[in-house]
Amino acid sequence: MFNLNDTIVAISTPPGEGAIGVIRLSGNDAIAIVNSTFKGKDLTKQATHTLHFGKIVDGQTIVDEVVVSLYNGPKSYTGEDVVEVSCHGSDYVLQQVMNLCFANGARMARPGEFTLRAFMKGKMDLTQAEAVADLIASHSATAHKAAIHNLRGGFSEDLKEMREQLIQFSALIELELDFSQEDVEFADRTKFYELINRLTHATQQLADSFRLGNVIKNGVSVAIIGRPNAGKSTLLNALLNEERAIVSDIAGTTRDTIEEALNINGILFRLIDTAGIREHSVDVIELQGMERSMEAMNKADVVVYLFDLVESRKSEAETERVKEQRETFDANGVKYLLVGNKADEAGETHAREAFKDIRDKTLFISAKNKDNITGLKQALYNLVAQGQVKQEGTIVTNARHYGALQEVLKSLHDIKDGMDNNIPGDLISLDIRRCLYYLGEITGEVTTEDKLDYIFSKFCIGK
């Protein structure tokens, strides 16, 4: 477990060559440690939230010219004295400054230890601390928006309000237990019943938002599948607007899966171009490619089934194959889009007539000419987001939070069942306590050292 009584140090900027590198220290001796190697003003006598130019020296040797930022606790990120040394971004310079910090009593920070100290000092709760990691890892506008909302305490406020209302009724019910022989009722059961219904609805909304939150945080894997020469690689290139995949008229050109990322309206889609799937092949490499295509399809969040409209015009069997594929997807609960390619060659009349009975999930494009590619991107976005991305309020993106919310829902249902069956107040009180426990587990009001160690170990070093 973390030792929170000593002074820690870490490089907070990413590894690699850059103009500036930042070294951060936190702890009671942070200012003194930097001051012992700093040639300039006496840092121990300077005001908080000030910048100071000077030199870091090792004896008589100048290591670097730096700018030192001072943040005295408790008005700092961690709630302790924090010092940030902005050096030139040389790996050698940064390591020399780190070595001087070690020599003067600092130790290397563990992953997430700065944010852990902020949590332990009450600067933020656990949902806000985890939002810091989410913000650092955000790669899209929606992921950024969700992380900022949680970092500013939006999720915490939702949970705080729920806890306070439950605690009030819990106190009244437990007070009744002290007067059990007098048969008095302090808690209005009608209002309590209404509260439980409101809390159940609010909790269910938060839990339901996790499906979208998981998409926002981790992105969406999209497998582009279809028969050989349907135009899968051409479609990938059209979506990316660059020549990423090799394209030719020879069926089976793509032998392995190719994965690329595409940002659509703030959501990250991971597009997977797969080898063409056909019924018979004697090519060993092609067979392996087809096997990987099936694996990609089974693991994907969304499947884009691309078919050749020219082939469907030539053969009714191809049209029937597409319709059968739709039935298979529906039967297995697969999220999918049916996309007819080469609409420019086949003609719109044929496309509309041949697939009129499955038109709701079928788009017609020309990947070669990039016709209706924008429509396909919007359809992918709509399939995943379903209008929820612009919603205001909390979107749950953390699997730990989702698991705890599920337990909260179970507890609320147990409370409601207990009231419906007129069970004694002491048993209802136990269910309320269980509910409060899981709400507190989300924010960190109830936690264990092992859980904290696990959560913060996933952070980057220096944060």
KOLTOR-84071 format. One record per residue (C-alpha): residue in one letter; x, y, z. Coordinates in pm, whole numbers, padded with zeros to 5 digits, always signed. Example, Ala and Ser with C-alpha at 12.3 -4.5 7.8 and 13.67 -1.06 7.14 Angstrom:
2
a+01230-00450+00780;s+01367-00106+00714;
This chain:
463
m+00000+00000+00000;f+00107+00362-00054;n+00311+00540+00217;l+00156+00887+00238;n+00397+01037+00490;d+00704+01094+00272;t+00780+01320-00024;i+00731+01177-00371;v+00868+01281-00709;a+00799+01185-01070;i+00834+01312-01424;s+00485+01428-01522;t+00544+01477-01894;p+00547+01185-02141;p+00876+01010-02225;g+01058+01125-02535;e+01230+01437-02660;g+01041+01764-02614;a+01090+02134-02549;i+00980+02114-02184;g+00982+01842-01923;v+00805+01877-01588;i+00909+01713-01263;r+00653+01716-00984;l+00709+01671-00610;s+00452+01646-00330;g+00496+01617+00044;n+00612+01801+00354;d+00971+01831+00229;a+00895+01906-00137;i+00996+02274-00121;a+01305+02208+00090;i+01426+01930-00141;v+01406+02148-00452;n+01546+02449-00266;s+01859+02247-00177;t+01951+02222-00547;f+01803+02553-00669;k+02020+02857-00728;g+01802+03168-00716;k+01555+03288-00456;d+01508+03102-00129;l+01202+02896-00218;t+01113+02832+00146;k+01036+03203+00188;q+00825+03252-00124;a+00448+03280-00147;t+00227+03002-00277;h+00121+02995-00643;t+00431+03176-00763;l+00688+03105-01037;h+01065+03142-00992;f+01341+03134-01253;g+01678+02995-01157;k+01924+02711-01200;i+01932+02354-01075;v+02287+02281-00964;d+02479+01975-00855;g+02753+02125-00643;q+02927+02367-00878;t+02782+02209-01191;i+02480+02369-01356;v+02234+02098-01459;d+01972+02323-01622;e+01797+02658-01619;v+01444+02601-01489;v+01120+02759-01378;v+00992+02640-01040;s+00621+02654-00955;l+00522+02658-00587;y+00186+02543-00450;n+00164+02538-00071;g-00078+02296+00089;p-00366+02276+00139;k-00425+02496-00169;s-00267+02250-00411;y-00368+01954-00622;t-00271+01699-00357;g-00349+01914-00053;e+00023+01897+00038;d+00314+02122-00059;v+00364+02070-00432;v+00657+02184-00645;e+00681+02157-01023;v+01018+02202-01192;s+00994+02291-01561;c+01319+02186-01728;h+01432+02152-02086;g+01291+01828-02223;s+01612+01627-02246;d+01585+01279-02096;y+01935+01326-01952;v+01847+01659-01785;l+01525+01521-01639;q+01701+01218-01497;q+01978+01431-01345;v+01720+01648-01166;m+01535+01335-01051;n+01860+01191-00910;l+01919+01511-00712;c+01566+01484-00568;f+01631+01122-00469;a+01961+01217-00308;n+01786+01479-00097;g+01516+01251+00039;a+01237+01212-00216;r+01123+00876-00340;m+00978+00773-00674;a+00601+00816-00690;r+00391+00515-00774;p+00126+00527-01049;g-00160+00752-00943;e-00003+00848-00612;f-00044+01224-00657;t-00417+01180-00722;l-00444+00929-00437;r-00306+01193-00201;a-00561+01442-00334;f-00833+01186-00255;m-00696+01109+00092;k-00672+01482+00171;g-01035+01535+00071;k-00957+01741-00239;m-01180+01513-00446;d-01386+01197-00404;l-01317+00868-00578;t-01540+00935-00879;q-01356+01261-00941;a-01019+01092-00896;e-01111+00826-01152;a-01234+01102-01384;v-00877+01239-01383;a-00754+00915-01540;d-01047+00918-01784;l-00967+01275-01886;i-00603+01187-01952;a-00713+00887-02161;s-00990+01068-02352;h-00950+01055-02730;s-01278+01211-02838;a-01502+01506-02760;t-01767+01292-02591;a-01512+01109-02374;h-01368+01447-02276;k-01714+01586-02194;a-01806+01286-01976;a-01473+01302-01788;i-01501+01677-01727;h-01858+01636-01597;n-01743+01377-01344;l-01426+01568-01255;r-01633+01874-01169;g-01841+01661-00934;g-02153+01604-01145;f-02175+01231-01069;s-02077+01292-00706;e-02364+01539-00661;d-02613+01286-00799;l-02496+01025-00549;k-02465+01271-00260;e-02829+01375-00297;m-02939+01010-00303;r-02737+00927+00009;e-02864+01226+00206;q-03228+01143+00139;l-03178+00779+00235;i-02985+00870+00550;q-03268+01097+00669;f-03526+00819+00643;s-03285+00562+00781;a-03235+00778+01092;l-03612+00808+01143;i-03668+00433+01103;e-03387+00352+01347;l-03534+00607+01589;e-03860+00411+01575;l-03668+00104+01694;d-03577+00290+02014;f-03950+00338+02079;s-04062+00000+01949;q-04273-00074+02257;e-04469+00248+02217;d-04575+00170+01859;v-04483+00512+01716;e-04402+00595+01354;f-04157+00878+01278;a-04094+00797+00913;d-04384+00873+00678;r-04416+00545+00486;t-04598+00708+00194;k-04320+00961+00139;f-04058+00692+00191;y-04224+00475-00073;e-04222+00771-00315;l-03854+00830-00238;i-03762+00469-00310;n-03943+00489-00645;r-03759+00811-00735;l-03422+00669-00632;t-03486+00347-00824;h-03569+00544-01138;a-03262+00768-01100;t-03032+00472-01032;q-03173+00279-01326;q-03106+00575-01555;l-02746+00593-01436;a-02698+00219-01481;d-02857+00227-01827;s-02620+00505-01933;f-02325+00266-01892;r-02389+00107-02231;l-02332+00443-02396;g-02059+00533-02146;n-01863+00221-02234;v-01883+00319-02600;i-01768+00674-02524;k-01474+00555-02314;n-01352+00256-02513;g-01477+00326-02864;v-01677+00101-03094;s-01531-00189-03290;v-01688-00217-03636;a-01622-00527-03846;i-01667-00473-04221;i-01754-00814-04361;g-01886-00951-04689;r-01805-01170-04983;p-01479-01128-05179;n-01466-00826-05409;a-01769-00659-05247;g-01553-00349-05194;k-01466-00374-04825;s-01118-00228-04860;t-01249+00046-05089;l-01510+00127-04825;l-01245+00144-04551;n-01043+00387-04763;a-01353+00596-04834;l-01446+00617-04464;l-01091+00716-04369;n-01054+00941-04676;e-00711+00791-04743;e-00560+00493-04924;r-00510+00268-04622;a-00598-00073-04768;i-00479-00229-05094;v-00758-00236-05352;s-00777-00450-05667;d-01034-00630-05882;i-00886-00964-05777;a-01114-01139-05529;g-00937-01225-05203;t-00682-00941-05214;t-00728-00876-04841;r-00585-01177-04657;d-00576-01043-04301;t-00770-00798-04087;i-00674-00428-04100;e-00778-00201-03815;e-00801+00180-03824;a-00968+00444-03603;l-01229+00695-03718;n-01386+00973-03510;i-01752+01032-03595;n-01923+01318-03409;g-01697+01271-03108;i-01721+00891-03081;l-01423+00674-03174;f-01497+00389-03415;r-01237+00118-03470;l-01293-00002-03825;i-01181-00357-03905;d-01144-00450-04273;t-01167-00827-04300;a-01088-01088-04561;g-01376-01178-04790;i-01596-01467-04679;r-01700-01723-04938;e-01831-02074-04918;h-01541-02264-05076;s-01167-02198-05098;v-00859-02418-05134;d-00614-02136-05056;v-00471-02204-04708;i-00384-01839-04644;e-00726-01724-04762;l-00890-01978-04531;q-00694-01838-04236;g-00801-01486-04336;m-01166-01596-04348;e-01132-01754-04004;r-00997-01427-03865;s-01284-01242-04032;m-01535-01457-03845;e-01348-01395-03518;a-01354-01019-03581;m-01727-01031-03656;n-01803-01226-03337;k-01603-00982-03122;a-01722-00660-03288;d-01973-00420-03133;v-02121-00345-03477;v-02112-00536-03806;v-02126-00367-04143;y-02231-00632-04394;l-02123-00510-04737;f-02278-00667-05045;d-02240-00613-05418;l-02550-00460-05578;v-02422-00550-05926;e-02406-00917-05825;s-02754-00898-05671;r-02888-00759-05999;k-02731-01051-06184;s-02844-01318-05939;e-03146-01349-05712;a-02938-01585-05498;e-02720-01293-05389;t-03028-01092-05289;e-03161-01386-05087;r-02822-01433-04924;v-02835-01074-04794;k-03185-01124-04655;e-03080-01450-04487;q-02781-01272-04335;r-03017-01012-04187;e-03230-01287-04031;t-02916-01442-03880;f-02807-01110-03733;d-03154-01047-03587;a-03174-01396-03439;n-02839-01354-03266;g-02897-00998-03143;v-02617-00853-03356;k-02599-00477-03412;y-02557-00437-03784;l-02599-00233-04099;l-02658-00384-04442;v-02470-00178-04698;g-02518-00224-05071;n-02211-00116-05265;k-02171-00013-05632;a-02508+00163-05641;d-02374+00380-05924;e-02333+00070-06145;a-02638-00127-06037;g-02881+00164-06048;e-03099+00308-05773;t-03419+00156-05912;h-03285-00199-05874;a-03152-00128-05524;r-03481+00015-05397;e-03693-00260-05552;a-03478-00562-05464;f-03439-00468-05096;k-03759-00277-05027;d-03871-00521-04755;i-03547-00472-04551;r-03499-00104-04628;d-03496+00006-04261;k-03141-00118-04203;t-03007-00105-04557;l-02802+00173-04713;f-02684+00206-05070;i-02345+00356-05146;s-02069+00375-05401;a-01745+00329-05207;k-01543+00399-05521;n-01711+00735-05583;k-01765+00802-05209;d-02139+00840-05267;n-02346+00839-04944;i-02038+00777-04724;t-02156+01064-04504;g-02492+00889-04470;l-02316+00567-04366;k-02114+00751-04101;q-02431+00906-03961;a-02604+00567-03960;l-02314+00416-03763;y-02328+00703-03515;n-02706+00676-03476;l-02688+00299-03428;v-02451+00340-03134;a-02548+00674-02980;q-02925+00663-03038;g-02951+01034-02960;q-02807+01002-02609;v-02467+01163-02658;k-02608+01517-02640;q-02798+01443-02321;e-02708+01658-02023;g-02615+01498-01696;t-02409+01201-01588;i-02307+00921-01822;v-02151+00629-01634;t-01827+00521-01805;n-01667+00314-01527;a-01738-00058-01489;r-01677-00036-01112;h-01946+00230-01081;y-02185+00023-01291;g-02134-00284-01071;a-02202-00082-00755;l-02513+00075-00910;q-02647-00273-00982;e-02607-00353-00613;v-02782-00027-00522;l-03074-00128-00744;k-03097-00468-00573;s-03101-00301-00232;l-03372-00054-00337;h-03585-00340-00471;d-03537-00527-00141;i-03645-00215+00054;k-03955-00181-00161;d-04041-00551-00127;g-03996-00525+00248;m-04236-00234+00267;d-04488-00416+00046;n-04473-00714+00284;n-04476-00504+00605;i-04150-00648+00737;p-04013-00500+01064;g-03825-00171+01058;d-03498-00327+01175;l-03486-00545+00861;i-03569-00251+00633;s-03294-00058+00809;l-03043-00331+00714;d-03140-00301+00347;i-03103+00078+00364;r-02757+00040+00514;r-02660-00197+00235;c-02782+00055-00020;l-02585+00334+00148;y-02278+00111+00156;y-02272+00066-00222;l-02341+00434-00286;g-02049+00516-00057;e-01831+00261-00232;i-01866+00453-00559;t-01753+00785-00410;g-01490+00633-00179;e-01671+00710+00146;v-01661+00334+00196;t-01349+00165+00065;t-01051-00058+00147;e-00678-00015+00099;d-00668-00303-00149;k-00937-00142-00363;l-00759+00195-00360;d-00432+00026-00449;y-00600-00144-00747;i-00778+00171-00870;f-00479+00405-00854;s-00229+00151-00988;k-00396+00195-01329;f-00305+00566-01339;c+00003+00697-01517;i+00310+00783-01310;g+00328+01155-01235;k-00048+01192-01190;
